[in-house]
């Protein structure tokens, strides 16, 4: 898998151990769309490190191609 721009930037400026922890924690966070599409934050190209709580965001879904809300939560 190729890294997103933000992930490459984090890899470049973070120590190797911290970057590995970022990847591990980001894979535990799930992005879930209204249509049922689910993926990890890391696979979606993001980083969620040392975060807590549920977040909501809006965007275009890679699963169905429509714009709708997404819920980001820890698995």
Buried (B, 14 or more C-beta within 10 A) or exposed (E): EEEBEEBEEBBEEBEEEEBEBBBEBBBEBBBBBEEEBBBBBBBBBBBBBEEEEEBEEEEEBEEEEEEEEBBBBEE
